[in-house]
């Protein structure tokens, strides 16, 4: 059965809320397993055991957290070149409008691209003006439109890994 890892870091709990919404979206796709892990619980082998990964981070100076960066830096010996062709996506939260969410998404996507993941965003709108072109974002705690966008990201990931694993 295809497996998706939702890997996240969270300080205030907002990114954790988004992680669980993303996972709910994956669960809506029959025949796909989802695992949610805080970065403190993750190990490099987790990257090998999943067919897709969705990484979420709070925004810190327009980048992912140091814990997520450290995780990927320390996973090179185990996963570099071995996850090529798997699917990746991103989500982020920030404290305010213009807080650097898209820059954070780019920092996550850049890491995933370097590892060889195939990354995607969504053209879908979950509400007027709420998109996930580069991944799902929320300013502060996710409201219903952001939760819906997070679930859409999970649904699409579930559908893509299911197609790729046929």
N, C-alpha and C positions, 0 to 999 in steps of 0.2 A: 504494500500500500504506500503511495507517495506520502512524504512527510514534510511538513513545514515547521521551521523553527522561528518563533518570534523572540528575538533577543533584544533586551532593552536595558537602559539605565534610567533611574528615576530618583529625584531628590525630594520633590514636593508631593509626588504621587500622581501628577498630571500625566506624565508619560506612561506610567504603569496603567492608568485608566485607558489610555489609547491602546496600549499593548493588548489588553483584554478585549477591547472592541475589535481590533484587527483579528485576533484569534477567533472571535465569534463569527466573523466573516468567513474565515477558512472553514470553520465547522459547518457552515451552511452548504458546503460542497460535499456531496456524498463520496465516500471512498478516499478521503484525504485525512490523514492524521495531523494534529497540530500539537506542538510542545511550546510552552511559554517558559522562558528562563530570564531571570535577572542576570546581568553580566557577572555578578559575584558568584553565581552558581554554575556558570558555563565553563566548558573545557574545550580545547581546540578540536577534539574528536567530534564534538557536536556538529561541526561544520561538515564533516564527512558523512554523518548519519542522516542528513536531511537533503531533500531535493530542491527546496526553496528556503530562503531566509528573508525575513523582514526585520530590519534593524531600526530601533527607535531610541532617540536621545533627546534630552533637554538641550536647549541651545545655550552654549557657553562661548561668548565672543565669536559667534557665527560658525562654530564647529561642534562636532560631537564631543562628548565628555572624555576626559583623560582615561577613564576606566575602559570605555569601549575601544579607544585608540590602542591602549595597552593590550587589550585582549587580542585584537587583530595583529598587532606587532609580534606578540608572543605565540601566535598560531601559525606563523609562516612555516616553520619546520614541519609541522604536521599537515597543513592544508594547502599550502601554496602550490598551484598547478594541478591539484587533485580535485578542486571544486569547479574547474573550468566547465562551462556549459550549464551549470545549475542556475536557478533563477533568483534574483535579488530585488528588493525594494526597500523603501525607507519611510520613516515618519518622525515627526519632531514636535516639540512643544516649546513655547517661549513665554516670557513674562509680559510682552507687549507687542503691539503693532510695530513692524519695522525692527523687531528684535533679532532678526537673523535666521529665521526658520529655513528659508530656501538655501542659504549658505550652508546651514547645518545638513540639510538633505544632500547637497552637492558633496560635502565632505564624506558622508556615509557612502553615497553612490560611487565616489572616486575610489574608495577602498575596495568596494565590491567589484568594480570594473578591473582594478589591478589584480585581484584574485582570480578573475576570469568569469565572474558571474554575468549572466545576461540580465540587465536591469530594465525596469519599466516604470512608467507613470500612467496616470489615467486621464482621458479626455472628459470623463463624466463629471457632472455637477451634482453635488448632493443637496444643494440649495442655491439660490441666486448668489453668485459671486464666490461660492465655496467649491474649489476644485482640488485635484490632487495630481497636477501635471508632473511634478517631480517627486511626489509622495504626499502623504497626508500630514497636515499641520493643525495645531491648535494654539490659540493664544490663551494662556491660563488653562483652567479646567475645561475639558471638552464639553461643548454644548451639543444638542441633538444633531445639528448639521455636520459637525466635526466627527461625531460618533458614526454617523451614517457614512461619511467619507472613509473612515477607518475600516468599517465593515466592507465597503466596496473594494478597498485595497486587498483585504483578506480574501474576498470572494474571487477576485481576479487571480490572485496568487494560487488559490486552490485549483481554479480552472486550468491555469497554465501548467502547473506541475502535473496535473492529471493527464493533460495532453502530451507533455514531454515524456512521461513515464509509461506510455502505452507500449 
